[in-house]
Amino acid sequence: MLIAELSATLARITGDSGRSSFDPGDVRGPKACFVVARDGEGQAIGCGGLRPLEANIAEVKRMYARAGTRGVGAAILAHLEAVAAGFGYDAIWLETRRINARAVAFYERYGYRLIPNFGKYAGRPEAVCFEKRLPCPR
């Protein structure tokens, strides 16, 4: 249900649902995860996933928090960052659309910095890619 809501929201904002950029199998393997945030009544209100991109880099996929929820997106992102660090990743990368100003501002607010577009996003001016370096384990 959350993935369908996210896809509809992205289609409305960007003209593309993003479905072709996500394979559920990518978040089921080793050093990967998919999380769902729930409210006090157990209703799903947000989600996000991590998939291995390179040996030391994870990619955030299908980040979403329902409209009207406060702090849910930040909590999901913080959890994904902690999981990624626990898996031994050095950095997290992600892509969003340049036109999705709310998402761009969100990631910048939480310490993500612009990087050259990677993978299938290289050479695509509508895409914008970000990185956040993770703390080194002790």
MIDOKE-655420 format. One record per residue: residue in three letters; x, y, z of N, C-alpha, C, O, CB in turn. Coordinates in steps of 0.2 Angstrom, whole numbers, plus 5000, padded with zeros to 4 digits. Glycine has a CB too. Layout:
- r_n_east_n_north_n_up_ca_east_ca_north_ca_up_c_east_c_north_c_up_o_east_o_north_o_up_cb_east_cb_north_cb_up
- ala_X_Y_Z_X_Y_Z_X_Y_Z_X_Y_Z_X_Y_Z
...
% end
This chain:
- r_n_east_n_north_n_up_ca_east_ca_north_ca_up_c_east_c_north_c_up_o_east_o_north_o_up_cb_east_cb_north_cb_up
- met_5004_4994_5000_5000_5000_5000_5004_5006_5000_5003_5011_4996_4995_5000_5006
- leu_5010_5006_5004_5014_5012_5004_5018_5013_4998_5019_5019_4996_5019_5012_5010
- ile_5020_5008_4995_5024_5008_4989_5019_5011_4983_5021_5015_4979_5026_5001_4986
- ala_5013_5009_4983_5008_5012_4978_5007_5019_4979_5006_5023_4975_5001_5008_4979
- glu_5006_5021_4986_5005_5028_4987_5012_5032_4985_5011_5038_4982_5004_5029_4995
- leu_5017_5030_4986_5024_5033_4984_5024_5034_4977_5025_5039_4974_5030_5029_4987
- ser_5022_5028_4973_5022_5028_4966_5018_5033_4963_5019_5037_4958_5021_5021_4963
- ala_5012_5034_4966_5007_5039_4964_5009_5046_4965_5008_5050_4961_5000_5038_4967
- thr_5012_5047_4971_5015_5053_4973_5020_5056_4968_5020_5061_4965_5017_5054_4980
- leu_5025_5051_4967_5031_5053_4962_5028_5054_4955_5031_5058_4952_5036_5047_4962
- ala_5023_5050_4953_5020_5051_4946_5017_5058_4946_5018_5062_4940_5015_5046_4944
- arg_5014_5060_4951_5011_5067_4951_5016_5072_4951_5015_5077_4947_5006_5068_4957
- ile_5022_5072_4955_5027_5077_4955_5031_5077_4949_5033_5082_4947_5031_5076_4962
- thr_5034_5071_4947_5039_5070_4942_5037_5068_4935_5041_5069_4931_5044_5066_4945
- gly_5031_5065_4935_5029_5062_4929_5031_5054_4928_5030_5051_4923_5031_5066_4923
- asp_5035_5052_4933_5037_5045_4933_5036_5042_4940_5038_5045_4945_5045_5045_4931
- ser_5033_5036_4940_5032_5033_4947_5038_5030_4950_5038_5029_4956_5027_5027_4946
- gly_5043_5029_4947_5049_5026_4950_5049_5019_4950_5054_5016_4953_5050_5029_4956
- arg_5044_5016_4948_5043_5008_4949_5049_5005_4945_5051_4999_4947_5036_5006_4947
- ser_5051_5007_4940_5056_5004_4936_5063_5004_4939_5067_5000_4937_5056_5007_4929
- ser_5064_5008_4944_5070_5009_4947_5070_5005_4954_5075_5005_4958_5071_5016_4949
- phe_5065_5000_4955_5065_4997_4961_5063_4989_4960_5058_4988_4957_5060_5000_4966
- asp_5067_4985_4962_5066_4978_4962_5066_4975_4970_5071_4976_4973_5071_4974_4958
- pro_5060_4973_4972_5059_4971_4979_5065_4966_4981_5067_4966_4987_5052_4968_4980
- gly_5067_4962_4976_5072_4957_4978_5079_4960_4980_5083_4957_4984_5074_4953_4972
- asp_5080_4967_4978_5086_4970_4980_5086_4972_4987_5092_4973_4990_5087_4977_4976
- val_5081_4972_4991_5081_4974_4998_5080_4968_5002_5078_4968_5008_5076_4979_4999
- arg_5080_4962_4999_5079_4955_5003_5086_4952_5004_5086_4947_5008_5074_4951_4999
- gly_5091_4953_5001_5097_4950_5001_5102_4952_5007_5100_4956_5011_5101_4950_4995
- pro_5108_4949_5007_5113_4951_5012_5114_4958_5012_5114_4961_5006_5119_4947_5011
- lys_5115_4961_5017_5117_4968_5018_5112_4973_5015_5113_4978_5012_5124_4970_5015
- ala_5106_4971_5015_5100_4975_5013_5094_4974_5018_5094_4970_5022_5098_4972_5006
- cys_5090_4979_5017_5084_4979_5022_5078_4983_5019_5079_4987_5014_5085_4981_5029
- phe_5072_4982_5021_5066_4986_5020_5063_4987_5026_5061_4982_5030_5062_4983_5014
- val_5061_4993_5028_5058_4994_5035_5051_4998_5034_5050_5002_5029_5062_4998_5039
- val_5047_4997_5038_5040_5000_5038_5039_5003_5045_5040_5000_5050_5034_4995_5037
- ala_5037_5010_5045_5036_5013_5051_5028_5013_5052_5024_5013_5048_5038_5021_5051
- arg_5027_5012_5059_5020_5011_5060_5018_5016_5066_5022_5018_5070_5018_5004_5063
- asp_5012_5019_5066_5009_5023_5071_5007_5019_5077_5008_5013_5078_5004_5028_5069
- gly_5005_5023_5082_5003_5019_5089_4997_5014_5088_4997_5010_5092_5000_5025_5093
- glu_4993_5015_5083_4988_5010_5081_4990_5004_5077_4986_5000_5075_4982_5013_5078
- gly_4997_5004_5075_4999_4999_5070_4998_5000_5063_5000_4996_5059_4996_4993_5072
- gln_4996_5006_5061_4995_5008_5054_5002_5010_5051_5005_5014_5054_4990_5014_5053
- ala_5003_5007_5045_5009_5008_5041_5009_5016_5039_5004_5018_5036_5010_5004_5035
- ile_5014_5020_5041_5014_5027_5039_5020_5029_5035_5021_5035_5033_5014_5031_5045
- gly_5025_5024_5034_5031_5026_5030_5035_5020_5029_5034_5015_5032_5035_5031_5034
- cys_5040_5020_5024_5044_5015_5023_5051_5017_5019_5051_5023_5018_5041_5010_5018
- gly_5055_5013_5019_5062_5014_5015_5066_5008_5015_5065_5003_5019_5065_5020_5019
- gly_5070_5007_5010_5075_5002_5010_5082_5003_5008_5083_5009_5006_5072_4997_5004
- leu_5086_4999_5009_5093_4999_5008_5095_4993_5003_5093_4987_5005_5098_4999_5014
- arg_5099_4994_4998_5101_4989_4994_5109_4990_4993_5111_4996_4993_5098_4988_4987
- pro_5113_4985_4993_5120_4985_4991_5121_4988_4984_5117_4986_4979_5123_4979_4992
- leu_5125_4993_4984_5126_4996_4977_5133_4994_4975_5135_4992_4969_5125_5004_4977
- glu_5138_4995_4979_5145_4993_4979_5147_4990_4985_5143_4990_4990_5150_4999_4977
- ala_5153_4987_4986_5155_4984_4992_5155_4988_4998_5153_4986_5003_5162_4982_4991
- asn_5156_4995_4997_5156_4999_5003_5150_5004_5003_5150_5009_5007_5162_5002_5005
- ile_5146_5004_4998_5141_5009_4997_5134_5006_4997_5133_5001_4993_5142_5013_4991
- ala_5129_5008_5000_5122_5006_5000_5118_5012_4997_5120_5017_4997_5119_5004_5007
- glu_5112_5010_4994_5108_5014_4990_5101_5014_4994_5098_5009_4995_5107_5013_4983
- val_5099_5020_4996_5092_5021_4998_5087_5020_4993_5088_5024_4988_5091_5028_5002
- lys_5082_5016_4994_5076_5015_4989_5070_5016_4992_5069_5014_4998_5077_5008_4986
- arg_5065_5019_4989_5058_5019_4991_5057_5022_4997_5053_5020_5001_5055_5012_4990
- met_5060_5028_4999_5059_5032_5005_5052_5035_5004_5051_5038_4999_5065_5037_5006
- tyr_5048_5034_5009_5041_5038_5009_5039_5038_5016_5039_5034_5020_5037_5033_5005
- ala_5036_5044_5018_5032_5045_5024_5025_5048_5022_5025_5053_5018_5036_5050_5029
- arg_5020_5046_5024_5013_5048_5023_5013_5056_5024_5016_5058_5029_5008_5045_5026
- ala_5009_5059_5020_5008_5067_5021_5005_5067_5028_5000_5063_5030_5004_5070_5016
- gly_5007_5072_5032_5004_5074_5038_5007_5070_5044_5006_5072_5050_4996_5072_5038
- thr_5012_5066_5043_5016_5063_5048_5022_5068_5049_5025_5070_5045_5018_5056_5046
- arg_5024_5068_5055_5029_5073_5057_5035_5068_5060_5034_5065_5065_5027_5078_5062
- gly_5041_5069_5057_5047_5066_5060_5047_5059_5057_5053_5055_5059_5047_5066_5067
- val_5043_5056_5053_5043_5049_5051_5048_5048_5046_5052_5043_5047_5036_5047_5048
- gly_5049_5052_5041_5054_5052_5036_5061_5052_5039_5065_5048_5038_5053_5057_5031
- ala_5062_5057_5044_5068_5058_5047_5070_5051_5051_5076_5049_5052_5068_5064_5052
- ala_5065_5048_5055_5066_5042_5059_5068_5036_5054_5072_5033_5056_5060_5041_5063
- ile_5065_5036_5049_5066_5030_5044_5073_5031_5041_5077_5026_5041_5061_5030_5038
- leu_5075_5037_5039_5082_5039_5036_5087_5037_5042_5092_5034_5040_5082_5046_5034
- ala_5086_5039_5048_5091_5038_5053_5092_5031_5054_5097_5028_5056_5089_5042_5060
- his_5086_5027_5054_5086_5020_5055_5090_5017_5050_5095_5012_5051_5079_5017_5056
- leu_5089_5018_5043_5093_5016_5038_5100_5017_5038_5104_5013_5036_5090_5018_5031
- glu_5102_5023_5040_5109_5025_5041_5112_5021_5046_5118_5018_5045_5109_5032_5043
- ala_5109_5019_5052_5111_5015_5057_5112_5008_5055_5117_5005_5056_5107_5015_5063
- val_5107_5005_5051_5108_4999_5048_5114_4998_5044_5118_4994_5044_5101_4997_5045
- ala_5114_5003_5039_5120_5003_5034_5127_5003_5038_5131_5000_5036_5119_5009_5030
- ala_5127_5007_5043_5134_5007_5047_5135_5001_5050_5141_4998_5050_5133_5013_5052
- gly_5130_4998_5053_5130_4991_5055_5132_4986_5050_5136_4981_5052_5124_4989_5059
- phe_5130_4986_5044_5132_4982_5039_5139_4983_5037_5142_4979_5033_5127_4982_5033
- gly_5142_4989_5039_5149_4990_5037_5150_4995_5031_5155_4995_5028_5153_4984_5036
- tyr_5144_4998_5029_5145_5002_5023_5148_5009_5025_5148_5011_5031_5138_5004_5020
- asp_5152_5012_5021_5155_5018_5022_5151_5024_5020_5152_5030_5022_5162_5018_5018
- ala_5146_5023_5015_5142_5029_5013_5136_5026_5010_5135_5020_5009_5146_5032_5007
- ile_5131_5031_5010_5124_5029_5007_5124_5034_5001_5125_5040_5002_5118_5030_5012
- trp_5121_5031_4996_5120_5035_4990_5112_5035_4989_5109_5030_4991_5124_5033_4983
- leu_5109_5040_4985_5102_5040_4983_5101_5044_4977_5105_5049_4976_5098_5041_4989
- glu_5096_5043_4974_5094_5048_4968_5087_5050_4969_5082_5046_4972_5094_5044_4961
- thr_5085_5056_4968_5078_5059_4967_5078_5063_4961_5083_5064_4958_5076_5062_4974
- arg_5072_5065_4960_5072_5070_4954_5073_5077_4956_5070_5079_4961_5065_5069_4951
- arg_5076_5081_4952_5078_5088_4953_5071_5092_4955_5071_5096_4959_5081_5091_4947
- ile_5066_5090_4951_5059_5094_4952_5056_5092_4959_5052_5096_4961_5055_5092_4946
- asn_5058_5087_4962_5055_5085_4969_5059_5089_4974_5063_5087_4978_5056_5077_4970
- ala_5057_5096_4974_5061_5100_4979_5060_5098_4986_5065_5099_4990_5058_5107_4978
- arg_5055_5096_4988_5054_5094_4995_5059_5088_4997_5062_5088_5002_5047_5091_4996
- ala_5060_5083_4992_5064_5078_4994_5072_5080_4994_5076_5079_4998_5064_5072_4989
- val_5073_5085_4989_5080_5087_4988_5082_5091_4995_5087_5090_4998_5081_5092_4982
- ala_5077_5095_4997_5078_5099_5003_5079_5094_5009_5083_5096_5014_5073_5104_5005
- phe_5075_5089_5010_5075_5084_5015_5082_5081_5016_5085_5081_5021_5069_5079_5014
- tyr_5084_5079_5010_5091_5075_5010_5096_5080_5012_5101_5078_5016_5092_5072_5004
- glu_5096_5086_5009_5101_5091_5011_5101_5093_5019_5106_5093_5022_5100_5097_5007
- arg_5095_5093_5021_5094_5095_5028_5097_5089_5033_5100_5091_5038_5087_5096_5030
- tyr_5097_5083_5031_5100_5078_5035_5107_5076_5032_5109_5070_5034_5096_5072_5034
- gly_5111_5080_5029_5118_5080_5028_5120_5076_5022_5126_5074_5021_5121_5076_5034
- tyr_5115_5075_5017_5117_5072_5011_5120_5078_5006_5117_5083_5006_5111_5069_5008
- arg_5125_5076_5002_5128_5081_4998_5128_5078_4991_5128_5072_4989_5136_5082_5000
- leu_5127_5083_4986_5127_5082_4979_5133_5078_4977_5139_5079_4979_5126_5088_4975
- ile_5132_5073_4973_5138_5069_4969_5136_5068_4962_5130_5069_4960_5139_5062_4973
- pro_5141_5067_4958_5139_5065_4951_5134_5060_4950_5134_5055_4954_5146_5064_4947
- asn_5130_5060_4946_5125_5055_4945_5128_5049_4943_5133_5048_4939_5120_5057_4939
- phe_5126_5043_4946_5129_5037_4946_5124_5032_4942_5118_5033_4941_5130_5034_4953
- gly_5127_5026_4940_5123_5021_4937_5119_5023_4931_5121_5027_4927_5119_5017_4942
- lys_5112_5021_4932_5108_5022_4926_5105_5030_4926_5102_5032_4922_5101_5018_4927
- tyr_5107_5034_4932_5106_5041_4932_5111_5045_4929_5110_5051_4928_5105_5043_4939
- ala_5117_5042_4927_5122_5046_4924_5119_5049_4917_5116_5046_4913_5128_5042_4922
- gly_5121_5055_4916_5118_5059_4910_5111_5060_4910_5109_5063_4904_5120_5054_4904
- arg_5108_5060_4915_5100_5061_4915_5099_5068_4919_5100_5068_4925_5096_5055_4918
- pro_5098_5073_4916_5098_5080_4919_5092_5080_4924_5092_5085_4929_5098_5085_4914
- glu_5087_5076_4923_5081_5077_4928_5083_5074_4935_5079_5075_4940_5075_5074_4925
- ala_5088_5069_4935_5090_5066_4941_5095_5070_4945_5099_5074_4942_5093_5059_4939
- val_5095_5069_4951_5100_5072_4956_5102_5067_4961_5098_5064_4964_5098_5079_4959
- cys_5109_5066_4962_5111_5061_4966_5115_5064_4972_5118_5069_4972_5116_5056_4963
- phe_5114_5060_4978_5117_5062_4984_5121_5057_4988_5120_5051_4986_5111_5065_4989
- glu_5125_5059_4992_5129_5054_4996_5129_5057_5003_5130_5063_5005_5136_5053_4993
- lys_5129_5052_5008_5131_5054_5015_5136_5049_5017_5135_5043_5017_5125_5054_5019
- arg_5142_5051_5020_5147_5047_5022_5145_5045_5029_5142_5049_5033_5154_5051_5023
- leu_5146_5039_5031_5144_5036_5037_5150_5036_5042_5156_5036_5040_5141_5029_5037
- pro_5148_5036_5049_5154_5036_5053_5158_5030_5053_5155_5024_5052_5151_5037_5061
- cys_5164_5030_5054_5169_5024_5054_5168_5020_5060_5167_5023_5065_5176_5026_5053
- pro_5167_5014_5059_5166_5010_5065_5172_5010_5069_5178_5010_5067_5164_5002_5063
- arg_5172_5009_5076_5178_5009_5080_5181_5002_5081_5186_5001_5084_5176_5011_5087
% end
